[in-house]
Amino acid sequence: MSIALTASARVVAVVAHPDDDLLMFYGTLRTWSDAGATVTVIVATHGANGVSVADRAAGITLNPTQRLVELGACYQDTGIAVECLDFEDGALEADRELVTAIETALTRLRCTVLLTHAPHGGNDHQDHRAVARAALNAAARVPTCTTILHGKPHAPHHDFTTSVLVDITPYIDDKVKALQAHASQAGRYYLTEDYTRWRATGPNWSLLPARADSERSFEELAPSLLLLDPPTHPAH
């Protein structure tokens, strides 16, 4: 399956926490932005509750702006905008408030391509699943939104089936740096360079064995909506 990364696209990534977009879509968003598309990241929460049990026991806390500042720095000079809906993380529900907030953003941004979490992510974070359900609900009422793509969860056990690959080789080094720049989340395995590069090269062998190239890096997606417009024929 092939999806054109065109300059006319208005791409919106809707995710639960600062850094979710980097894990799933960083290279994809950079590719679209560099093609001339309008790209915006919508983060549902400020992520201030993103502290491990051990760190919390040690008295470590986050303020509501810390992770958003880290995220904004990752997209500096890329042309990609970042917005936050300012919900509290940890107990998101796909309720009227969240759906309305996402629908309002998608409508204002005239979204044509929505990127979000997988709605059925096995043991994926509960906030991820809530945002996926809310975003799908909201997008159904946004007539401009004709493509919806879901990112592969980073959780080790999930029921995600990849059917779209985005070659992010030109951006993999920047992705590594962006994930490591999230100092507030230091020590998490899924932000390390080894994990990031391993995850990006996996499709070479599992999905493209006939043309496997260990030097290529990918992000894995799956569509729930993909409108393929008919070609435009010249008038006779």
N, C-alpha and C positions, 0 to 999 in steps of 0.2 A: 504494500500500500504506500502511496506517495502523496504527500501534502505539500503544496506550493507555499514557500515562505515568501509571500509577496509584500510589497511596500504598502499596498492598500489595506492590509489587515490592521485591525485594532484589537490588540491582544491584551487580555486581562488574566493574570494569575491570581486566583483566590485561594489563600492558604490559612491555616490556623495560627501558626506561630512564626515569628521572625526566625529564619533559617530554613523553614520547610521548602520555600521556593528555591533556595540555593541547592538543596539536596536533590530535588526532583527536576528542576527546570532551568537552572542557571544558564547552561550553554544554549538551550533552546531559546530562551528569552534574548540572549545576546545575539544569536543568529538572526532572529526576527528583527530586532532593533537595528542591526547593522544592514539589513536589507531595506530599511527605510520605514518599517512599520511603527505604529504608535504602541508602546508597551508600558503597562502599568501593573505593579504588584499591589494587591489588596491583602493586608494582613488583618485577620479578624481580631486578634488579641495582641496585647503588648508583651505577653510572655513573661511577666514578672514572677509567676509561680513556677517557672522552669528551673527549679533548684532540686538537686537530688536529695534523697532522704538523709544521706550521710552529711552533705554540705549543710542542710538545714539544721541538723543536730549540732553542727559546729558553729552555728550562729550566722551562716552566710545568707544574705538576702539580696534581692535585686530591686532596683527602683523601676517604675513603669516606663521610663524612657531609655534605659540602658541598652536593651537588645535592639530597639528600633534605631538607635544611633549607630550601633554596629552594622545593622542591615543597610542603612542609608549609605554608609561609607563603602560598602561592597559594590554599589551601583554608581559611585561617583564617576562622572565623565562618560557614562555609557548611554545617556539619553533615556534611561529607564526610570520611571517615577515610582515612588513608594508611598502608599497611604495606609493608615490604620483605622479600623472601625472601633477600636478601643474597648472591646469586650474583655472580660476577665478569663484567663485561660484555666483549663482544668475541668470545667463543668459546662462546656458549651452544649447547647441543645439546638436542633434544627427547628426552632420555633418561629413564631410570626416575627419576632423582633429581629432575629438573625437573617431570616429570609428577606424581610423588607429592606434591611440595610444593604444586603448584597444586591438585590434587585435594583435598588436606587443607584448604586455605584455602576452596575453594568449598563443601565439605561443612560446615565449621565456620560459615561465614557464611550457610548455607542459600540459596545463590545461586539466583535464579529467572531473572535476565537476565545473560548474560555479554557483555561488550564486550571485543574484543581486536583484534590486528593481522589483516591479510589473510594467509591462508596462502600465497597465490601473488602475491607483490608485485613481480614483475619484478626490477628492480635495487634493491629495497628492502634495508635493512640485514639482515645475516644473523641478528642477534639477534631482529629482529622476526619473521622467518619461523619461527625455532625456537620462540619463545613462542606463536605462533599454532598451530603443530602440537601443541605440548604441551598448550595450553589446550583444544583440540578433543578430544584424547585423554582428558584428565581429565574434561571435562564429560560425556562419554558414560557415565560411571559415577556421575554426580550426579543422582539422579532429580528433584530440584526444579528443575533447570536446563532450562527449556523454550523459552528464547529465546536465540539466539546471533547477535550482530551484529558485523560487522567494519568497522573504520574505514578510510577512504581514506588510502593512504600519501602522505607528502609528497614522496617522490622524484618527479622529473619524468617518468620513464618507468615505467609499470606497467600491469598488465592487470586493473585494478579496474573493475567496472561498478556504478555507483550505482543502487540501487533504493529506498532509504529516505532521506528528507530530514528533518532536525530543524531547525525554525526557532529559531535561537539569538539573534535580534535583541536581546532584552533583556540578553544576556550578552556581546555582542561586545566592548564596551569593556573589560569585566573580563578577557576572554580576551586581548586585546592587552596589558593590564597584566601579567597572569600570565606570559605568554611573555617579555616584556621583563624581568621580574624575575629570570630565570635568568641572573644576571651571569656565572656560570662558563662559559656558552655564548655569550657576547656575540660578535656579528659573523657569526653563522650566518644565512643569508638567510631560512630558514624560520621564524625567530623575530621577524622585523621586522614592524612595523605594516602597511606597504604589502602585504607578502605575505599576512599574515593576513586583511586585509580583502578583498583580491583573491580569495583562495581561498574565502572565505565568501560572496561575492556571485556567483561564477561560475555556480552552479546556476540563478540567475534567468534567465539567457539560454540556457544549454545544455540545461536540463531543464524549465524553466517559461516558455517564450517567450510563451505566450498570456496569462500573467498576470505577466510580468516586472515586478519592482519593485526598483529599484536601492537602495532603503532597507532591504531585507530581507537577513538573513544566515543561512546554513545550515551544518550539518555533514552530510557525506555518509557513509552507511553501506550495508552490504549484508548480508542475513541468510544464514546457512547452516542455521539452525533457527528455526522460528517456529510455535508451537502456538497455534492459534486455538480456544479453548474454545467449545463450543456455548452458545447463550443459555440461561439458566435460565428455565423456564416454570413458572408457578404450578400447583400440584396441582389436578386436577379432581375 
